[in-house]
Amino acid sequence: MSDLICYNAQDVREVLSNGRTFDYEETISLSTSNRLWSNRSRPMLRIDEDTVGCHDFLLTPCSVDTFRHFYPDKPVHRGCLGNLAEALAPYGVAPDMIPTAFNVFMNVTVGSNDRKIMVRPPTSKAGDYVRFSALMDLYIGLTACSAYDSNGGSFKPIEFAIDPIR
């Protein structure tokens, strides 16, 4: 799993928005042909290919506080929020500017009766992928998820590639 966030490279105050994305795409089940929208109602990314079709856009990047809250008996670390904050600081992104991430391959369900959000083991397998196209110049933050429930305890690295502009 991977937390993906992005910012307009010309103005980092324009940032990925789960709310705008849900509004304009009219779904919380995002996959091939859906677009990910900014807080300024502009498309930032398009999902061109998706071999899994199971991603989350409800949960925020994990943090020190997340680990203390959900995993009080396990080691605490900075999580995706800390990793994203460090990587994006040179571009003028402060920690409190980090939005809800598009959690690639994260399997989050909503209970049919109690509507409770549950993190489940991922449905992806080795070789699965998602291919995005950038719809504007972007700064993109991408992490390898370190939350205990979200990655099935595997803590395996992710592989990504950036293709040149075609």
The 8 nearest C-alpha neighbors of each residue, nearest first, counted from 0:
[[1, 104, 144, 103, 105, 143, 150, 102],
 [0, 2, 143, 142, 103, 144, 102, 3],
 [1, 3, 102, 142, 100, 141, 101, 103],
 [2, 4, 141, 101, 100, 140, 102, 1],
 [5, 3, 140, 100, 139, 15, 101, 141],
 [4, 6, 139, 138, 15, 14, 140, 137],
 [5, 7, 14, 11, 138, 137, 13, 8],
 [6, 8, 137, 11, 10, 9, 13, 136],
 [7, 9, 137, 138, 136, 10, 6, 11],
 [10, 8, 7, 11, 136, 137, 6, 13],
 [11, 9, 7, 12, 8, 13, 6, 14],
 [12, 10, 6, 13, 7, 8, 14, 9],
 [11, 13, 10, 14, 6, 7, 96, 92],
 [14, 12, 11, 7, 6, 10, 38, 37],
 [13, 15, 6, 37, 38, 12, 5, 16],
 [14, 16, 37, 5, 36, 38, 4, 6],
 [17, 15, 37, 38, 18, 19, 36, 20],
 [16, 18, 20, 19, 56, 21, 99, 15],
 [19, 17, 21, 20, 16, 22, 38, 36],
 [20, 18, 22, 16, 21, 17, 36, 23],
 [19, 21, 36, 17, 35, 18, 23, 22],
 [20, 22, 18, 25, 24, 26, 19, 27],
 [23, 21, 19, 25, 20, 24, 18, 26],
 [24, 22, 20, 25, 21, 19, 36, 26],
 [23, 25, 21, 26, 20, 22, 33, 34],
 [26, 24, 22, 21, 23, 27, 20, 28],
 [27, 25, 28, 21, 24, 29, 22, 23],
 [26, 28, 21, 29, 25, 56, 55, 24],
 [29, 27, 26, 30, 53, 54, 52, 55],
 [28, 30, 27, 33, 26, 54, 52, 31],
 [29, 31, 52, 33, 49, 46, 32, 28],
 [30, 32, 46, 48, 47, 49, 33, 29],
 [33, 31, 46, 47, 45, 30, 34, 48],
 [34, 32, 31, 46, 30, 45, 29, 24],
 [33, 35, 45, 44, 46, 42, 36, 32],
 [34, 36, 44, 20, 43, 42, 45, 33],
 [37, 35, 42, 20, 43, 41, 16, 19],
 [38, 36, 15, 16, 39, 14, 40, 41],
 [37, 39, 16, 40, 14, 13, 15, 19],
 [40, 38, 37, 41, 13, 36, 14, 19],
 [41, 39, 37, 38, 36, 19, 42, 20],
 [40, 42, 37, 36, 39, 43, 38, 35],
 [43, 41, 36, 35, 44, 34, 37, 134],
 [42, 44, 134, 36, 35, 135, 133, 37],
 [45, 43, 133, 35, 134, 132, 34, 42],
 [44, 46, 34, 132, 131, 33, 47, 35],
 [45, 47, 131, 31, 32, 33, 48, 130],
 [46, 48, 31, 131, 130, 32, 45, 132],
 [49, 47, 130, 31, 129, 46, 50, 131],
 [48, 50, 129, 31, 51, 52, 128, 30],
 [49, 51, 127, 128, 52, 129, 48, 123],
 [52, 50, 53, 49, 123, 127, 104, 128],
 [53, 51, 30, 49, 50, 54, 29, 31],
 [52, 54, 51, 104, 106, 105, 55, 28],
 [55, 53, 104, 105, 103, 102, 106, 52],
 [54, 56, 102, 105, 57, 107, 101, 106],
 [55, 57, 101, 102, 58, 17, 100, 99],
 [58, 56, 55, 59, 99, 17, 100, 101],
 [59, 57, 56, 99, 60, 55, 100, 102],
 [58, 60, 99, 100, 61, 57, 98, 56],
 [61, 59, 80, 79, 100, 62, 99, 2],
 [62, 60, 78, 79, 65, 80, 59, 146],
 [61, 63, 78, 65, 77, 64, 80, 79],
 [62, 64, 77, 66, 65, 76, 75, 67],
 [63, 65, 67, 62, 66, 68, 61, 77],
 [66, 64, 62, 68, 61, 63, 67, 69],
 [65, 67, 70, 63, 64, 68, 69, 75],
 [66, 68, 71, 64, 65, 70, 69, 63],
 [69, 67, 65, 66, 70, 64, 71, 63],
 [70, 68, 66, 67, 65, 71, 64, 72],
 [69, 71, 66, 73, 72, 67, 68, 65],
 [72, 70, 67, 73, 69, 68, 66, 74],
 [73, 71, 70, 74, 67, 75, 69, 66],
 [74, 72, 70, 71, 75, 66, 67, 147],
 [73, 75, 76, 72, 66, 70, 71, 67],
 [76, 74, 66, 63, 73, 67, 77, 70],
 [77, 75, 63, 78, 74, 66, 62, 81],
 [76, 78, 63, 81, 62, 80, 79, 82],
 [79, 77, 62, 61, 80, 81, 76, 145],
 [78, 80, 82, 61, 60, 81, 83, 142],
 [81, 79, 60, 83, 62, 82, 78, 61],
 [80, 82, 77, 84, 79, 83, 78, 85],
 [81, 83, 79, 85, 80, 84, 86, 78],
 [84, 82, 86, 80, 85, 81, 79, 87],
 [85, 83, 94, 81, 87, 82, 86, 88],
 [84, 86, 82, 88, 83, 87, 81, 89],
 [85, 87, 83, 84, 88, 82, 89, 140],
 [86, 88, 84, 90, 92, 89, 85, 83],
 [87, 89, 92, 91, 90, 85, 86, 84],
 [90, 88, 87, 91, 86, 92, 85, 84],
 [91, 89, 88, 87, 92, 11, 138, 8],
 [90, 92, 88, 89, 93, 87, 11, 96],
 [91, 93, 88, 87, 90, 96, 94, 11],
 [92, 94, 96, 95, 88, 91, 84, 97],
 [95, 93, 84, 96, 97, 92, 80, 81],
 [94, 96, 97, 93, 98, 92, 84, 80],
 [97, 95, 93, 94, 92, 98, 12, 14],
 [96, 98, 95, 94, 99, 93, 84, 92],
 [99, 97, 100, 96, 15, 59, 16, 4],
 [98, 100, 59, 58, 60, 17, 101, 56],
 [101, 99, 4, 3, 2, 102, 59, 98],
 [100, 102, 56, 3, 2, 103, 55, 4],
 [103, 101, 2, 55, 105, 1, 100, 54],
 [102, 104, 54, 1, 0, 105, 101, 2],
 [105, 103, 54, 0, 53, 123, 106, 121],
 [106, 104, 54, 55, 102, 103, 121, 0],
 [105, 107, 121, 119, 54, 53, 118, 104],
 [108, 106, 118, 117, 119, 55, 105, 116],
 [107, 109, 117, 116, 110, 118, 106, 119],
 [108, 110, 116, 114, 115, 117, 111, 107],
 [109, 111, 114, 115, 113, 112, 108, 116],
 [110, 112, 114, 113, 109, 115, 108, 116],
 [113, 111, 110, 114, 115, 109, 116, 108],
 [112, 114, 115, 110, 111, 109, 116, 117],
 [115, 113, 110, 109, 111, 112, 116, 108],
 [116, 114, 110, 113, 109, 117, 108, 112],
 [117, 115, 109, 108, 114, 110, 107, 118],
 [118, 116, 108, 107, 119, 109, 115, 110],
 [117, 119, 107, 149, 106, 148, 108, 116],
 [118, 120, 106, 107, 117, 121, 149, 148],
 [121, 119, 151, 149, 106, 150, 122, 118],
 [120, 122, 106, 123, 105, 104, 119, 150],
 [121, 123, 120, 124, 106, 53, 104, 51],
 [124, 122, 121, 51, 127, 104, 125, 53],
 [123, 125, 127, 126, 122, 121, 51, 128],
 [124, 126, 127, 123, 128, 157, 122, 158],
 [125, 127, 124, 128, 123, 50, 158, 51],
 [128, 126, 50, 125, 124, 123, 51, 129],
 [129, 127, 50, 49, 126, 130, 51, 48],
 [128, 130, 49, 48, 50, 131, 46, 127],
 [129, 131, 48, 47, 46, 49, 128, 132],
 [132, 130, 46, 45, 47, 44, 133, 129],
 [133, 131, 45, 44, 134, 46, 47, 130],
 [132, 134, 44, 135, 43, 131, 45, 136],
 [133, 135, 43, 44, 132, 42, 45, 136],
 [136, 134, 133, 43, 137, 7, 44, 42],
 [137, 135, 8, 7, 133, 134, 138, 9],
 [138, 136, 8, 7, 6, 139, 135, 5],
 [137, 139, 6, 8, 5, 7, 140, 136],
 [140, 138, 5, 4, 137, 141, 6, 3],
 [139, 141, 4, 3, 83, 5, 142, 138],
 [140, 142, 3, 2, 1, 139, 4, 143],
 [143, 141, 1, 2, 144, 79, 140, 3],
 [142, 144, 1, 157, 0, 156, 145, 2],
 [145, 143, 1, 0, 146, 142, 79, 2],
 [144, 146, 78, 154, 147, 143, 79, 150],
 [147, 145, 149, 148, 144, 150, 61, 78],
 [146, 148, 152, 149, 150, 145, 151, 70],
 [149, 147, 151, 146, 150, 118, 152, 119],
 [150, 148, 146, 151, 147, 118, 120, 105],
 [149, 151, 152, 148, 153, 147, 0, 120],
 [150, 152, 120, 153, 148, 149, 147, 121],
 [153, 151, 147, 150, 154, 148, 149, 146],
 [152, 154, 155, 151, 150, 147, 145, 156],
 [155, 153, 152, 145, 150, 156, 144, 151],
 [154, 156, 153, 157, 143, 150, 152, 144],
 [157, 155, 143, 154, 158, 144, 0, 153],
 [158, 156, 143, 159, 155, 0, 1, 142],
 [159, 157, 156, 160, 143, 128, 155, 1],
 [158, 160, 157, 161, 141, 128, 129, 130],
 [159, 161, 162, 158, 130, 163, 157, 131],
 [162, 160, 163, 159, 164, 131, 130, 132],
 [161, 163, 160, 164, 165, 132, 159, 130],
 [164, 162, 165, 161, 160, 132, 133, 131],
 [165, 163, 162, 161, 133, 132, 136, 134],
 [164, 163, 162, 132, 133, 161, 134, 131]]
